[in-house]
């Protein structure tokens, strides 16, 4: 069973609130699950926006099983299903775009792929100082391509629309690897104090230090902070000594350090 099938099966069996909030470039469903109650704080926790970081989807399923005792969280386990399958299964998973990949992207090893099936890096495709980030690229590729315009990718557009509809109090984005937490994106001092207090709760629970990302732009976290003016955090789970893509052997340690992160953040709101 591949990662998309695992999330799909979980969705079909989930008896709680759930929805399909969009479709990927290849037409795969984008799943959202709700845990907790519709009271403050209300969060969005999204995972695997980068293809090679698909292990995050399995952390999401553990978070769903764990639940939260206060407030509520929408959990989006697999933000980039096409990319995750491309990373795991290769060109056989993107039959509609096989010619595109062979001609434009030169190669068949996609184990380190980060983008979606159109070669757009979803985490630089948001309208938050779009196109000004370090490492941005301007043509379809495995990583860093900002897209033709903000939210041109169906996956990032669906995530933005879902976020505007839900109106969360905060968002969490789960990545691998490095064991650190990013929380800054040009907040003014008053909001920075608010956001740092919450980031420190995540840091205390996971053991991951807080870091700044002064050269980031176009990320989901960046957009949530700058446009929606809410706290938003990127958690880089998994030891930096491990090689991409992190496999199943890395999951127990990731779960051990991050299982109660949603609970502690909501409790400390």
GULO-299012 format. One record per residue (C-alpha): residue number from 1; chain; x, y, z. Coordinates in pm, whole numbers. Layout:
// residues N
+-----+------+--------+--------+--------+
! pos ! unit !     c1 !     c2 !     c3 !
+-----+------+--------+--------+--------+
! NUM !    A !      X !      Y !      Z !
...
+-----+------+--------+--------+--------+
This chain:
// residues 269
+-----+------+--------+--------+--------+
! pos ! unit !     c1 !     c2 !     c3 !
+-----+------+--------+--------+--------+
!   1 !    A !      0 !      0 !      0 !
!   2 !    A !    146 !    337 !   -100 !
!   3 !    A !    116 !    656 !    106 !
!   4 !    A !   -182 !    791 !    -88 !
!   5 !    A !   -368 !    461 !    -53 !
!   6 !    A !   -291 !    461 !    320 !
!   7 !    A !   -439 !    809 !    366 !
!   8 !    A !   -736 !    728 !    141 !
!   9 !    A !   -814 !    412 !    340 !
!  10 !    A !   -788 !    609 !    664 !
!  11 !    A !  -1027 !    869 !    521 !
!  12 !    A !  -1281 !    606 !    417 !
!  13 !    A !  -1278 !    454 !    766 !
!  14 !    A !  -1279 !    784 !    957 !
!  15 !    A !  -1609 !    831 !   1141 !
!  16 !    A !  -1547 !   1187 !   1246 !
!  17 !    A !  -1585 !   1508 !   1049 !
!  18 !    A !  -1394 !   1512 !    723 !
!  19 !    A !  -1393 !   1665 !    378 !
!  20 !    A !  -1221 !   1659 !     42 !
!  21 !    A !  -1100 !   2017 !      7 !
!  22 !    A !   -962 !   1996 !   -346 !
!  23 !    A !   -789 !   1792 !   -614 !
!  24 !    A !   -424 !   1761 !   -708 !
!  25 !    A !   -278 !   1828 !  -1054 !
!  26 !    A !   -329 !   1459 !  -1135 !
!  27 !    A !   -684 !   1461 !   -995 !
!  28 !    A !   -614 !   1294 !   -661 !
!  29 !    A !   -824 !   1391 !   -361 !
!  30 !    A !   -687 !   1626 !    -97 !
!  31 !    A !   -817 !   1506 !    238 !
!  32 !    A !   -894 !   1697 !    558 !
!  33 !    A !   -991 !   1543 !    892 !
!  34 !    A !  -1122 !   1723 !   1200 !
!  35 !    A !  -1038 !   1641 !   1561 !
!  36 !    A !  -1164 !   1810 !   1877 !
!  37 !    A !  -1446 !   2060 !   1903 !
!  38 !    A !  -1534 !   2375 !   1712 !
!  39 !    A !  -1411 !   2607 !   1985 !
!  40 !    A !  -1098 !   2815 !   2024 !
!  41 !    A !   -825 !   2760 !   1947 !
!  42 !    A !   -888 !   2624 !   1600 !
!  43 !    A !   -583 !   2513 !   1405 !
!  44 !    A !   -483 !   2374 !   1069 !
!  45 !    A !   -203 !   2117 !   1068 !
!  46 !    A !    -76 !   2024 !    721 !
!  47 !    A !    186 !   1769 !    620 !
!  48 !    A !    393 !   1651 !    323 !
!  49 !    A !    369 !   1964 !    108 !
!  50 !    A !    712 !   1854 !    -19 !
!  51 !    A !    707 !   1522 !   -201 !
!  52 !    A !   1014 !   1359 !    -49 !
!  53 !    A !    880 !   1444 !    298 !
!  54 !    A !    587 !   1202 !    266 !
!  55 !    A !    673 !   1041 !    602 !
!  56 !    A !    491 !   1336 !    757 !
!  57 !    A !    159 !   1191 !    639 !
!  58 !    A !    210 !    899 !    877 !
!  59 !    A !    275 !   1141 !   1163 !
!  60 !    A !    -56 !   1305 !   1069 !
!  61 !    A !   -239 !    975 !   1109 !
!  62 !    A !    -88 !    939 !   1456 !
!  63 !    A !   -204 !   1291 !   1542 !
!  64 !    A !   -553 !   1196 !   1430 !
!  65 !    A !   -553 !    890 !   1651 !
!  66 !    A !   -428 !   1099 !   1943 !
!  67 !    A !   -686 !   1379 !   1915 !
!  68 !    A !   -684 !   1704 !   2115 !
!  69 !    A !   -851 !   1767 !   2452 !
!  70 !    A !   -916 !   2138 !   2393 !
!  71 !    A !  -1021 !   2332 !   2086 !
!  72 !    A !  -1003 !   2174 !   1743 !
!  73 !    A !   -761 !   2102 !   1460 !
!  74 !    A !   -810 !   2031 !   1092 !
!  75 !    A !   -546 !   1775 !    991 !
!  76 !    A !   -439 !   1763 !    624 !
!  77 !    A !   -207 !   1461 !    598 !
!  78 !    A !    -91 !   1471 !    236 !
!  79 !    A !    -86 !   1816 !     76 !
!  80 !    A !    114 !   1694 !   -225 !
!  81 !    A !     -5 !   1342 !   -314 !
!  82 !    A !    119 !   1343 !   -675 !
!  83 !    A !    469 !   1444 !   -572 !
!  84 !    A !    479 !   1193 !   -289 !
!  85 !    A !    389 !    910 !   -526 !
!  86 !    A !    636 !   1034 !   -786 !
!  87 !    A !    908 !   1026 !   -521 !
!  88 !    A !    807 !    678 !   -407 !
!  89 !    A !    698 !    506 !   -729 !
!  90 !    A !    856 !    708 !  -1010 !
!  91 !    A !    705 !    794 !  -1348 !
!  92 !    A !    452 !    515 !  -1333 !
!  93 !    A !    250 !    725 !  -1088 !
!  94 !    A !    211 !   1022 !  -1326 !
!  95 !    A !    116 !    863 !  -1655 !
!  96 !    A !    -57 !   1177 !  -1784 !
!  97 !    A !    268 !   1374 !  -1754 !
!  98 !    A !    527 !   1112 !  -1846 !
!  99 !    A !    630 !   1286 !  -2167 !
! 100 !    A !    660 !   1619 !  -1982 !
! 101 !    A !    897 !   1473 !  -1726 !
! 102 !    A !   1112 !   1288 !  -1977 !
! 103 !    A !   1146 !   1589 !  -2207 !
! 104 !    A !   1162 !   1884 !  -1972 !
! 105 !    A !   1316 !   1742 !  -1658 !
! 106 !    A !   1573 !   1497 !  -1792 !
! 107 !    A !   1576 !   1187 !  -1582 !
! 108 !    A !   1381 !    918 !  -1408 !
! 109 !    A !   1516 !    927 !  -1050 !
! 110 !    A !   1260 !   1118 !   -845 !
! 111 !    A !   1359 !    998 !   -498 !
! 112 !    A !   1454 !   1353 !   -395 !
! 113 !    A !   1163 !   1526 !   -569 !
! 114 !    A !    994 !   1807 !   -371 !
! 115 !    A !    754 !   1964 !   -620 !
! 116 !    A !    408 !   1868 !   -748 !
! 117 !    A !    337 !   1688 !  -1076 !
! 118 !    A !    381 !   2013 !  -1272 !
! 119 !    A !    722 !   2082 !  -1125 !
! 120 !    A !    593 !   2359 !   -894 !
! 121 !    A !    732 !   2375 !   -542 !
! 122 !    A !    409 !   2429 !   -351 !
! 123 !    A !    582 !   2587 !    -55 !
! 124 !    A !    708 !   2882 !   -260 !
! 125 !    A !    381 !   2929 !   -451 !
! 126 !    A !    195 !   3146 !   -197 !
! 127 !    A !    149 !   3524 !   -227 !
! 128 !    A !    392 !   3621 !     48 !
! 129 !    A !    679 !   3817 !   -111 !
! 130 !    A !    649 !   3560 !   -388 !
! 131 !    A !    959 !   3510 !   -601 !
! 132 !    A !   1201 !   3687 !   -364 !
! 133 !    A !   1323 !   3387 !   -166 !
! 134 !    A !   1671 !   3246 !   -161 !
! 135 !    A !   1694 !   2951 !   -396 !
! 136 !    A !   1382 !   3039 !   -597 !
! 137 !    A !   1381 !   2898 !   -949 !
! 138 !    A !   1185 !   3007 !  -1252 !
! 139 !    A !   1117 !   2696 !  -1458 !
! 140 !    A !    963 !   2359 !  -1367 !
! 141 !    A !   1206 !   2144 !  -1170 !
! 142 !    A !   1239 !   1920 !   -868 !
! 143 !    A !   1257 !   2200 !   -611 !
! 144 !    A !   1222 !   2576 !   -580 !
! 145 !    A !   1011 !   2662 !   -887 !
! 146 !    A !    775 !   2940 !   -778 !
! 147 !    A !    518 !   2875 !  -1052 !
! 148 !    A !    387 !   3109 !  -1319 !
! 149 !    A !    202 !   3315 !  -1056 !
! 150 !    A !    105 !   3281 !   -689 !
! 151 !    A !   -134 !   2994 !   -623 !
! 152 !    A !   -113 !   2866 !   -979 !
! 153 !    A !    -80 !   2508 !   -848 !
! 154 !    A !   -413 !   2340 !   -765 !
! 155 !    A !   -275 !   2205 !   -438 !
! 156 !    A !   -155 !   2540 !   -302 !
! 157 !    A !   -471 !   2713 !   -426 !
! 158 !    A !   -690 !   2452 !   -254 !
! 159 !    A !   -493 !   2490 !     69 !
! 160 !    A !   -528 !   2869 !     60 !
! 161 !    A !   -902 !   2848 !    -11 !
! 162 !    A !   -951 !   2594 !    266 !
! 163 !    A !   -760 !   2816 !    510 !
! 164 !    A !   -969 !   3122 !    422 !
! 165 !    A !  -1285 !   2916 !    466 !
! 166 !    A !  -1186 !   2767 !    803 !
! 167 !    A !  -1038 !   3090 !    946 !
! 168 !    A !   -794 !   2917 !   1182 !
! 169 !    A !   -632 !   3078 !   1484 !
! 170 !    A !   -298 !   2924 !   1385 !
! 171 !    A !   -141 !   2687 !   1134 !
! 172 !    A !    127 !   2420 !   1160 !
! 173 !    A !    329 !   2285 !    868 !
! 174 !    A !    521 !   1961 !    915 !
! 175 !    A !    837 !   1906 !    712 !
! 176 !    A !   1149 !   1694 !    733 !
! 177 !    A !   1428 !   1722 !    835 !
! 178 !    A !   1651 !   1909 !   1083 !
! 179 !    A !   1466 !   1910 !   1418 !
! 180 !    A !   1399 !   2283 !   1436 !
! 181 !    A !   1102 !   2519 !   1430 !
! 182 !    A !   1054 !   2827 !   1211 !
! 183 !    A !    808 !   3092 !   1324 !
! 184 !    A !    918 !   3436 !   1195 !
! 185 !    A !    810 !   3618 !    881 !
! 186 !    A !    843 !   3995 !    924 !
! 187 !    A !    591 !   4020 !   1209 !
! 188 !    A !    577 !   4355 !   1387 !
! 189 !    A !    697 !   4343 !   1749 !
! 190 !    A !    360 !   4289 !   1919 !
! 191 !    A !    267 !   3994 !   1700 !
! 192 !    A !    619 !   3856 !   1724 !
! 193 !    A !    585 !   3839 !   2103 !
! 194 !    A !    256 !   3653 !   2069 !
! 195 !    A !    392 !   3409 !   1813 !
! 196 !    A !    717 !   3346 !   1996 !
! 197 !    A !    528 !   3249 !   2312 !
! 198 !    A !    339 !   2981 !   2119 !
! 199 !    A !    651 !   2871 !   1932 !
! 200 !    A !    822 !   2816 !   2267 !
! 201 !    A !    541 !   2577 !   2367 !
! 202 !    A !    615 !   2370 !   2056 !
! 203 !    A !    987 !   2388 !   2127 !
! 204 !    A !    943 !   2271 !   2485 !
! 205 !    A !    728 !   1977 !   2379 !
! 206 !    A !    937 !   1857 !   2084 !
! 207 !    A !   1283 !   1953 !   2209 !
! 208 !    A !   1344 !   2137 !   1881 !
! 209 !    A !   1506 !   2484 !   1895 !
! 210 !    A !   1349 !   2792 !   1740 !
! 211 !    A !   1515 !   2925 !   1425 !
! 212 !    A !   1470 !   3224 !   1195 !
! 213 !    A !   1438 !   3199 !    817 !
! 214 !    A !   1520 !   3549 !    694 !
! 215 !    A !   1550 !   3444 !    329 !
! 216 !    A !   1224 !   3249 !    296 !
! 217 !    A !    935 !   3372 !     82 !
! 218 !    A !    622 !   3231 !    -74 !
! 219 !    A !    565 !   2962 !    188 !
! 220 !    A !    235 !   2863 !    344 !
! 221 !    A !    364 !   2972 !    686 !
! 222 !    A !    481 !   3301 !    536 !
! 223 !    A !    140 !   3370 !    384 !
! 224 !    A !    -44 !   3286 !    707 !
! 225 !    A !    178 !   3520 !    906 !
! 226 !    A !    187 !   3812 !    664 !
! 227 !    A !   -159 !   3804 !    505 !
! 228 !    A !   -380 !   3639 !    767 !
! 229 !    A !   -177 !   3781 !   1058 !
! 230 !    A !   -203 !   3460 !   1259 !
! 231 !    A !     68 !   3253 !   1425 !
! 232 !    A !    211 !   2995 !   1187 !
! 233 !    A !    490 !   2746 !   1241 !
! 234 !    A !    702 !   2513 !   1031 !
! 235 !    A !    829 !   2211 !   1220 !
! 236 !    A !   1122 !   2027 !   1065 !
! 237 !    A !   1085 !   1681 !   1217 !
! 238 !    A !   1345 !   1407 !   1187 !
! 239 !    A !   1713 !   1401 !   1263 !
! 240 !    A !   1935 !   1599 !   1028 !
! 241 !    A !   2182 !   1312 !   1013 !
! 242 !    A !   1927 !   1106 !    819 !
! 243 !    A !   1917 !   1114 !    440 !
! 244 !    A !   1620 !   1221 !    228 !
! 245 !    A !   1370 !   1074 !    181 !
! 246 !    A !   1317 !    968 !    540 !
! 247 !    A !   1165 !    621 !    543 !
! 248 !    A !    961 !    413 !    784 !
! 249 !    A !   1259 !    357 !   1014 !
! 250 !    A !   1258 !    728 !   1102 !
! 251 !    A !    891 !    731 !   1204 !
! 252 !    A !    910 !    602 !   1565 !
! 253 !    A !   1153 !    877 !   1670 !
! 254 !    A !    947 !   1144 !   1490 !
! 255 !    A !    626 !   1027 !   1654 !
! 256 !    A !    789 !   1005 !   1996 !
! 257 !    A !    905 !   1368 !   1982 !
! 258 !    A !    599 !   1519 !   1811 !
! 259 !    A !    294 !   1316 !   1908 !
! 260 !    A !    162 !   1561 !   2169 !
! 261 !    A !    256 !   1883 !   1990 !
! 262 !    A !   -101 !   1966 !   1884 !
! 263 !    A !   -232 !   1892 !   2233 !
! 264 !    A !     25 !   2114 !   2405 !
! 265 !    A !    -21 !   2401 !   2161 !
! 266 !    A !   -398 !   2403 !   2206 !
! 267 !    A !   -369 !   2370 !   2583 !
! 268 !    A !   -124 !   2659 !   2599 !
! 269 !    A !   -324 !   2895 !   2378 !
+-----+------+--------+--------+--------+
